[in-house]
Amino acid sequence: MSQTFGMEAPREHTGTPRRPPARYLVTIDSGGYRVARLFLENREQVGEFDAAVEEVGAMIKNLVPQMGALGPEWDLALRGHSTAERAGAEVYALDI
């Protein structure tokens, strides 16, 4: 049994910089499923999840997607996807 009582006091915050916000949300077919992938401004992926979750709908509400992710800026970020999948991708520029 513990000799302490109550809850532990919160630790001091460290001064580490925060990660920049996601700038792009790409919905793309992947093996028969639609996935949503979050990217930073430099096209570094920071998240991936099922595109059917309601949070995706909330993030893209009132945004108009760019159809297709065939540009050279997406080559490295989407290298595991076929040309057909990339052509059918929807790219949303998120409000920061």
N, C-alpha and C positions, 0 to 999 in steps of 0.2 A: 504494500500500500504506500502511496506517495505521502511524503511529509509536507507537501505544499498544499495550500488552500486557495480556492478560487481560480481565476484565469491568469495566465501568464501575461505580463505587461507587454504591449507591442514594442517591437524593436525599432531603433532609429531608422529613418529612411536613408538610403544611400543616395549619393549624388550622381548616380549613373544616368546617362542620357536615355530618353525613351526612344523606342523604335519609331520611325516616321509612319504616318498613317498610310493605309492602302489607298492607292490611286485608281486602280483598275479592277473591275470584276469581270471575268470572262466565263460565260456559260458555254460549254463545249461537250459534244458527245465523246464518251470514253468507254469502249467495250459494250455498247448498247445502253448505257446509262448517261444521263445528263449530269455533269458535275459543274460546280462553280469554283473557280480558282481566283484567289485574291493576289494581286501583284502590287509592288511598290512602283514608284515613278521609273526606276531603272529596270523594270520588268523582273525583279527578283520575286519569286513566289513566297508568300507568307501564310497561305492557308488554302485548304481544299476541302470541300464538303458537297453533299448531295444538293443539287440545284432545286429540288422540290421543297426544301424547308422554307417556312414562312419568313425567315429572316432575309432570305435572298429577295423575296418580293418587297419587303420593306426597304431594302437598300437600293433597289432599282426603280422604285415607284417614281413616276413622272420623268424618268430618264429615257432618252432615245438611244438605242445601241447603234454602234457601227457594226455592220454586218461583215463578217470575215476577219480573220487574223492572219492574213497571208503576207503581210509586210515583213521586211527583213528584221525589224525591231522585235518581232515575235519568234523568230527562228530558234533561238536558244531556249526561250521560255517554254515553248510548245513543241520541242523537238520529239517528244514521244507520240505525237498525234499525226495522223495521216493528213495529206493535203485536203481530202474531202472533209474531214472533221474540222480542220482549220477554216475551210471555206464556209462551213455552216455555223461557226462560232459567233457569238454575240459579245461584243466588247463594250462595256459600260465604263465611262469616265466618272468616277465617284466624286461627289462634292467633298471638299476638304474643309 
